[in-house]
Amino acid sequence: MMAKDQIRVLFGADGEVVENSKGRFFFDSHLAKFTDLSGVRLLRCGVDTVRQLYEGLLRPELLALFGDKPCLVDFAGYRFHASRVGRDSGYQFKLQNSDLGLVLLLKNFNRKLDAIGPHLKIEVSPHAIDAHEPERLQQLMDRLAGEAMSNVVPKQCAVHIAVDFQKWTPPEDMVARMHCKATSIRSFDGVNRFEWADKSATYGRGQSFLFGSAGACQLGFYNKTLQARAIDKLDFWESVWKRSDSFDETDPDNYDPEQPVWRAEFRFHHSIVDQFAAGSCSTESGQFIETRTFAEFAPHLDGLWRYGFSRFRLMSRPGIIDPIWTLLRDDVTVETGVSSLVEKTYYKRQYKTAKGFSGKNIDLMIGNAITLAARQGLDAKKTYQALKSLPFWPLIRTYYRDKGMTPQDVRAMIGERLEERVVRWGVAV
């Protein structure tokens, strides 16, 4: 069923109801019910985090900055805290300057030190993004990358985009009403911690929600006032909310310090941005946008914002989108400091197919999956269903289709190999 928006209307001076795309009253014709969102205060929509990836060859003098213990070092004209980081980050070293709002993660664990590779990721904090227009921020990151590596090539950026608003709180059944393709859905009931890196968030019951995977597109929905206070950043965010003109024309300075601020935040992994860069094109020239940096992609953030609302949908009832979702999707634009190209671009994700590699990883994965299925006593049908539930099943299906195999052929192959595994080797490992 195609999800539909409720009808947006305005009430005239004489009580007449007029359909209007900017109306703050939403009408569900089936239930004959109005929803009033006229009191919702839309404060700001902007980029909250940037992670720019670079490929290159690390300079030996940079690595000499890191000793056995964390210490303060001079790098590229700034003072940084240098330390080693855990393997889970994917990198070996870190340079951090919180006052500047930058973290440099260095030396990819999966690439050799003396080989060109994705050895640098620069993470930019909200206050650094707020202080720089995209082009100036990109120049700063490029300069740091040039100081850290030779043969530097920007690879892609990851971005977090967030909207802050007041006078609306999540319903108790928000998780049940959130429709998305993601298999990971979490709500948090705790007290004192918030770390997106390990998917932990916590303040009071029903204060934080997390949908989706960090390696793709993720939606965070949380009480921003509590989170900002927990990390001692409330003064900064209040200055942003007071300074920014809101999206409400009749109330430009509408931040109310007595009301909690809620945030809806989409986090796009660099692979998602890369797919949009490869598949989106200008409606005027027909050329693909093929961006590789944050500054290049900044004019397209409105397109990414709208995509987030298509991937995650808060429903008021089956088939009908909740009014707050329509309001956040349609009445805000991403503040970047550059002109948006959303109306001049056709946006589409270009998925990688199995044609670009030998398929060795797929064959190995299928073989290992069959071994595990045999040990668990699964039959061919359940094994096939388990494989189909994998998020990368379309890649597997394409790989075998290119080899001339139908889905029925794949299922038969799995059945034959499963039977052979049991008969020849038994189920014990």
C-alpha positions as CSV (number, residue, x, y, z in Angstrom):
1,M,0.0,0.0,0.0
2,M,1.3,3.4,-0.9
3,A,1.7,5.7,2.1
4,K,-0.2,8.9,1.9
5,D,-0.1,12.3,3.7
6,Q,-3.1,13.7,5.4
7,I,-4.7,16.8,3.9
8,R,-3.1,20.1,5.1
9,V,-5.6,22.9,5.6
10,L,-5.9,26.5,6.9
11,F,-8.9,28.0,8.7
12,G,-10.1,31.3,7.2
13,A,-11.3,34.3,9.2
14,D,-14.9,33.2,8.5
15,G,-14.2,29.6,9.6
16,E,-13.8,28.4,6.1
17,V,-11.5,25.4,5.7
18,V,-9.0,25.9,2.9
19,E,-6.6,23.2,1.6
20,N,-3.0,24.7,1.8
21,S,0.4,23.0,1.5
22,K,1.6,25.1,4.4
23,G,-1.4,24.6,6.7
24,R,-0.7,23.5,10.2
25,F,-4.0,21.6,10.5
26,F,-4.0,18.1,9.1
27,F,-7.2,16.3,8.2
28,D,-7.7,12.5,8.0
29,S,-10.7,12.1,5.7
30,H,-11.3,8.5,6.7
31,L,-11.5,9.2,10.4
32,A,-12.9,12.8,9.9
33,K,-10.3,14.0,12.4
34,F,-8.1,17.1,12.5
35,T,-4.6,17.2,14.0
36,D,-3.4,20.6,15.1
37,L,0.3,21.2,14.8
38,S,0.1,25.0,14.9
39,G,1.9,25.1,18.2
40,V,5.0,23.1,17.0
41,R,8.1,25.3,16.9
42,L,10.5,24.4,14.1
43,L,13.9,25.8,15.3
44,R,16.7,24.7,13.0
45,C,17.7,22.0,10.4
46,G,21.4,21.6,9.7
47,V,24.4,19.4,9.5
48,D,25.4,18.0,12.8
49,T,28.4,15.8,11.9
50,V,30.7,15.5,8.9
51,R,33.2,12.6,8.4
52,Q,35.4,13.1,5.4
53,L,37.5,10.1,4.1
54,Y,40.8,10.5,2.4
55,E,43.1,8.0,0.6
56,G,46.9,8.5,0.5
57,L,50.3,7.5,1.8
58,L,51.0,8.5,5.5
59,R,54.0,10.7,6.1
60,P,56.6,9.1,8.4
61,E,57.0,12.4,10.3
62,L,53.3,12.3,11.3
63,L,53.6,8.8,12.8
64,A,56.6,10.0,14.8
65,L,54.3,12.2,16.8
66,F,52.7,9.1,18.5
67,G,54.6,7.6,21.5
68,D,53.7,4.9,24.0
69,K,51.6,7.4,26.0
70,P,49.0,10.0,25.0
71,C,50.6,13.5,24.7
72,L,50.1,17.0,23.3
73,V,51.7,17.6,19.9
74,D,52.0,20.4,17.3
75,F,50.6,19.5,13.9
76,A,49.7,21.7,10.9
77,G,49.9,24.9,13.1
78,Y,47.5,23.6,15.7
79,R,47.9,21.9,19.1
80,F,46.4,18.3,19.2
81,H,46.1,15.5,21.7
82,A,47.8,12.5,20.2
83,S,46.8,8.9,21.2
84,R,46.3,5.4,20.0
85,V,42.7,4.2,19.6
86,G,41.0,0.8,19.8
87,R,40.7,-1.5,16.8
88,D,37.0,-1.1,16.7
89,S,37.4,2.3,15.2
90,G,39.1,0.9,12.2
91,Y,42.1,3.1,12.8
92,Q,45.3,3.0,14.9
93,F,46.0,6.6,15.8
94,K,44.0,9.8,16.7
95,L,44.7,13.5,16.7
96,Q,42.0,15.5,18.6
97,N,41.4,19.2,19.1
98,S,38.0,19.7,20.7
99,D,38.3,23.4,20.8
100,L,38.9,23.4,17.0
101,G,36.2,20.7,16.7
102,L,38.3,18.2,14.7
103,V,39.3,14.6,15.2
104,L,41.8,12.9,12.8
105,L,41.7,9.1,12.7
106,L,44.9,7.8,11.1
107,K,46.3,4.5,9.8
108,N,43.7,2.1,8.6
109,F,44.0,-1.2,10.4
110,N,43.2,-3.1,7.2
111,R,45.9,-1.5,5.0
112,K,49.7,-1.7,5.2
113,L,51.5,1.4,6.5
114,D,53.7,1.7,3.4
115,A,50.8,1.4,0.9
116,I,48.4,4.0,-0.4
117,G,45.0,3.4,1.2
118,P,42.1,5.0,3.1
119,H,44.3,6.0,6.0
120,L,42.6,9.2,7.1
121,K,39.1,10.1,8.4
122,I,38.4,13.6,9.6
123,E,35.4,14.0,11.9
124,V,34.0,17.5,12.4
125,S,31.9,18.5,15.4
126,P,28.7,20.7,15.2
127,H,30.4,23.9,16.5
128,A,33.1,23.6,13.8
129,I,30.5,23.1,11.1
130,D,28.5,26.0,12.5
131,A,31.6,28.3,12.3
132,H,32.5,27.4,8.7
133,E,30.8,27.5,5.3
134,P,31.2,24.2,3.4
135,E,33.9,25.5,1.1
136,R,36.0,26.9,4.0
137,L,35.6,23.8,6.0
138,Q,36.6,21.7,3.1
139,Q,39.7,23.8,2.6
140,L,40.7,23.3,6.2
141,M,40.2,19.5,6.0
142,D,42.1,19.3,2.7
143,R,45.0,21.2,4.2
144,L,45.2,18.9,7.2
145,A,44.9,15.8,4.9
146,G,47.8,17.2,2.8
147,E,49.9,17.7,5.9
148,A,49.2,14.1,7.0
149,M,49.6,12.3,3.7
150,S,51.1,12.4,0.3
151,N,49.2,11.4,-2.9
152,V,46.0,12.6,-1.2
153,V,42.7,11.9,-2.8
154,P,39.3,12.6,-1.1
155,K,37.1,9.5,-1.1
156,Q,33.7,10.4,0.2
157,C,32.0,12.0,3.2
158,A,29.4,10.8,5.7
159,V,26.9,13.3,7.1
160,H,24.4,13.6,9.9
161,I,21.5,16.0,9.3
162,A,19.2,17.0,12.1
163,V,16.1,19.1,12.7
164,D,15.3,20.5,16.2
165,F,11.8,21.4,17.3
166,Q,9.5,22.0,20.3
167,K,5.9,21.4,21.4
168,W,5.7,17.8,20.2
169,T,6.7,14.6,22.0
170,P,6.9,11.0,20.7
171,P,3.9,8.8,21.3
172,E,4.3,5.8,23.5
173,D,3.8,3.5,20.5
174,M,6.4,5.3,18.3
175,V,8.4,2.1,17.7
176,A,5.4,0.2,16.5
177,R,4.3,3.1,14.3
178,M,7.7,3.6,12.7
179,H,7.9,1.8,9.3
180,C,11.3,1.3,7.8
181,K,13.4,-1.2,5.8
182,A,15.9,-1.4,8.7
183,T,16.0,-4.5,10.8
184,S,17.6,-2.7,13.8
185,I,15.2,-0.8,15.9
186,R,15.9,0.3,19.5
187,S,14.4,2.5,22.2
188,F,16.3,3.3,25.3
189,D,15.3,3.5,28.9
190,G,18.3,4.5,31.0
191,V,19.8,7.4,32.7
192,N,23.0,8.9,31.8
193,R,24.9,8.1,28.6
194,F,24.7,8.9,25.0
195,E,27.2,7.5,22.4
196,W,26.2,7.1,18.8
197,A,29.4,5.1,18.1
198,D,28.3,2.1,20.0
199,K,24.5,2.7,19.6
200,S,24.0,3.5,23.2
201,A,21.7,6.2,24.3
202,T,20.0,6.8,27.5
203,Y,18.2,9.3,29.6
204,G,14.7,8.7,30.8
205,R,12.0,6.3,29.7
206,G,11.0,7.0,26.1
207,Q,13.6,9.7,25.6
208,S,15.7,8.2,22.9
209,F,14.9,6.0,19.8
210,L,17.3,4.6,17.3
211,F,16.3,3.0,14.0
212,G,18.5,1.4,11.4
213,S,22.2,0.4,11.0
214,A,25.2,2.7,11.5
215,G,26.7,1.2,8.3
216,A,23.8,2.5,6.1
217,C,21.1,5.0,6.9
218,Q,20.1,5.5,10.5
219,L,17.4,7.6,12.3
220,G,17.9,8.9,15.8
221,F,15.0,10.5,17.6
222,Y,15.8,11.9,21.0
223,N,15.4,14.7,23.6
224,K,18.1,17.1,22.5
225,T,17.8,19.3,25.6
226,L,18.7,16.3,27.9
227,Q,21.5,15.1,25.6
228,A,23.1,18.6,25.3
229,R,22.9,19.1,29.0
230,A,24.5,15.6,29.6
231,I,27.5,16.5,27.5
232,D,27.7,20.1,28.7
233,K,26.8,21.7,25.3
234,L,23.4,23.2,26.2
235,D,24.8,26.8,26.1
236,F,26.1,26.3,22.6
237,W,22.8,24.8,21.3
238,E,20.7,27.5,23.0
239,S,22.8,30.1,21.3
240,V,22.1,28.4,17.9
241,W,18.4,28.2,18.5
242,K,18.1,31.8,19.6
243,R,20.3,33.1,16.8
244,S,18.7,31.1,13.9
245,D,15.5,32.4,12.3
246,S,12.9,29.6,12.6
247,F,10.9,28.2,9.7
248,D,7.7,29.9,11.2
249,E,7.2,33.2,9.4
250,T,4.9,34.5,12.1
251,D,7.3,33.8,14.9
252,P,10.9,34.0,13.7
253,D,12.5,33.9,17.2
254,N,10.5,31.1,18.7
255,Y,12.8,29.2,20.9
256,D,11.3,28.7,24.3
257,P,13.9,27.8,27.0
258,E,11.1,26.4,29.2
259,Q,10.2,23.7,26.7
260,P,12.3,20.6,25.8
261,V,13.8,20.5,22.3
262,W,13.4,17.2,20.4
263,R,15.6,16.2,17.5
264,A,15.1,13.9,14.5
265,E,18.5,13.1,13.0
266,F,19.4,11.1,9.9
267,R,22.9,9.7,9.7
268,F,24.1,8.7,6.3
269,H,27.1,6.4,6.0
270,H,29.7,7.4,3.4
271,S,28.6,4.4,1.3
272,I,25.1,5.8,1.0
273,V,26.4,9.3,0.0
274,D,28.6,7.5,-2.5
275,Q,25.7,5.7,-4.0
276,F,23.8,9.0,-4.4
277,A,26.8,10.7,-5.9
278,A,27.1,7.9,-8.5
279,G,23.4,7.6,-9.3
280,S,22.1,11.2,-9.2
281,C,22.2,13.6,-12.1
282,S,21.4,17.2,-13.1
283,T,18.0,17.6,-14.7
284,E,19.5,20.4,-16.9
285,S,22.8,18.8,-18.2
286,G,22.1,15.1,-17.5
287,Q,25.6,14.8,-15.9
288,F,26.0,12.7,-12.8
289,I,27.0,14.7,-9.7
290,E,29.9,12.4,-8.8
291,T,30.9,14.3,-5.7
292,R,33.7,13.2,-3.4
293,T,33.8,15.9,-0.7
294,F,31.4,17.6,1.7
295,A,31.7,20.9,0.0
296,E,30.7,19.4,-3.3
297,F,27.8,17.5,-1.8
298,A,26.5,20.3,0.4
299,P,24.0,21.7,-2.3
300,H,22.4,18.2,-2.4
301,L,21.7,17.8,1.3
302,D,18.0,18.7,0.9
303,G,17.7,15.7,-1.5
304,L,19.3,13.5,1.1
305,W,17.0,14.9,3.8
306,R,13.9,14.0,1.8
307,Y,15.3,10.5,1.1
308,G,15.5,10.0,4.9
309,F,11.8,10.6,5.2
310,S,11.0,8.1,2.5
311,R,13.2,5.4,4.1
312,F,11.7,5.9,7.6
313,R,8.0,6.8,7.9
314,L,6.1,7.5,11.1
315,M,2.5,6.4,10.5
316,S,-0.6,7.6,12.2
317,R,-2.5,4.5,11.0
318,P,-1.9,1.9,8.3
319,G,-1.2,3.7,5.0
320,I,-1.4,7.2,6.4
321,I,1.7,9.2,7.4
322,D,1.7,11.0,10.7
323,P,1.3,14.8,10.4
324,I,4.6,15.5,12.2
325,W,6.5,13.5,9.6
326,T,4.9,15.6,6.8
327,L,5.7,18.8,8.6
328,L,9.4,17.9,9.2
329,R,9.8,16.7,5.7
330,D,8.2,19.5,3.8
331,D,8.5,22.7,5.9
332,V,12.3,22.7,6.6
333,T,15.4,23.0,4.5
334,V,18.9,22.1,5.4
335,E,20.9,25.2,6.4
336,T,24.3,25.0,4.7
337,G,25.2,28.5,3.6
338,V,25.1,27.4,-0.1
339,S,22.2,27.3,-2.6
340,S,20.3,24.1,-2.8
341,L,20.2,22.1,-6.1
342,V,17.4,19.8,-4.9
343,E,15.0,21.2,-7.6
344,K,17.6,20.8,-10.3
345,T,18.7,17.2,-9.5
346,Y,17.2,13.8,-10.0
347,Y,18.3,11.8,-7.0
348,K,18.8,8.0,-7.1
349,R,21.1,5.6,-5.3
350,Q,23.3,3.6,-7.6
351,Y,23.8,0.2,-6.0
352,K,26.9,-1.8,-6.7
353,T,26.3,-5.1,-8.4
354,A,28.1,-8.4,-8.3
355,K,29.6,-7.7,-11.8
356,G,32.5,-5.8,-10.4
357,F,34.2,-8.7,-8.6
358,S,34.7,-12.4,-8.9
359,G,32.2,-13.4,-6.4
360,K,34.7,-15.4,-4.3
361,N,33.4,-13.8,-1.1
362,I,29.8,-14.8,-1.9
363,D,30.9,-18.4,-2.6
364,L,32.8,-18.6,0.7
365,M,29.9,-17.0,2.6
366,I,27.4,-19.5,1.1
367,G,29.6,-22.4,1.9
368,N,30.1,-21.3,5.5
369,A,26.4,-20.6,5.9
370,I,25.6,-24.1,4.7
371,T,28.0,-25.6,7.2
372,L,26.3,-23.6,10.0
373,A,22.9,-24.6,8.8
374,A,23.8,-28.3,8.8
375,R,25.1,-28.0,12.4
376,Q,21.8,-26.4,13.4
377,G,19.8,-29.0,11.7
378,L,18.1,-26.6,9.2
379,D,16.6,-28.0,6.1
380,A,17.0,-26.5,2.6
381,K,13.9,-24.4,2.9
382,K,14.9,-22.7,6.2
383,T,18.5,-22.3,5.0
384,Y,17.3,-20.5,1.9
385,Q,14.9,-18.3,3.9
386,A,17.7,-17.4,6.3
387,L,19.9,-16.4,3.4
388,K,17.1,-14.3,1.8
389,S,16.8,-12.3,5.0
390,L,20.3,-11.0,4.8
391,P,20.6,-7.3,3.9
392,F,23.0,-8.1,1.0
393,W,20.8,-10.8,-0.5
394,P,20.1,-8.7,-3.7
395,L,23.9,-8.8,-4.3
396,I,23.9,-12.6,-3.9
397,R,20.9,-12.9,-6.2
398,T,22.5,-10.7,-8.8
399,Y,25.7,-12.7,-8.7
400,Y,23.9,-16.0,-9.4
401,R,21.6,-14.5,-11.9
402,D,24.6,-13.3,-13.9
403,K,25.8,-16.9,-13.8
404,G,22.5,-18.0,-15.5
405,M,20.8,-19.3,-12.3
406,T,17.2,-18.7,-11.4
407,P,16.1,-18.4,-7.7
408,Q,14.8,-22.0,-8.0
409,D,18.3,-23.1,-9.2
410,V,19.9,-21.3,-6.3
411,R,17.5,-23.0,-3.8
412,A,18.2,-26.4,-5.5
413,M,21.9,-25.8,-5.2
414,I,21.7,-25.0,-1.5
415,G,19.7,-28.1,-0.9
416,E,22.2,-30.3,-2.8
417,R,25.2,-28.8,-1.0
418,L,23.4,-29.0,2.4
419,E,22.6,-32.7,1.8
420,E,26.2,-33.4,0.7
421,R,27.6,-31.6,3.8
422,V,25.5,-33.8,6.1
423,V,26.2,-37.1,4.3
424,R,29.9,-36.6,3.8
425,W,30.9,-34.8,7.0
426,G,27.9,-35.2,9.4
427,V,26.7,-32.3,11.5
428,A,29.4,-32.2,14.1
429,V,32.2,-29.6,13.6
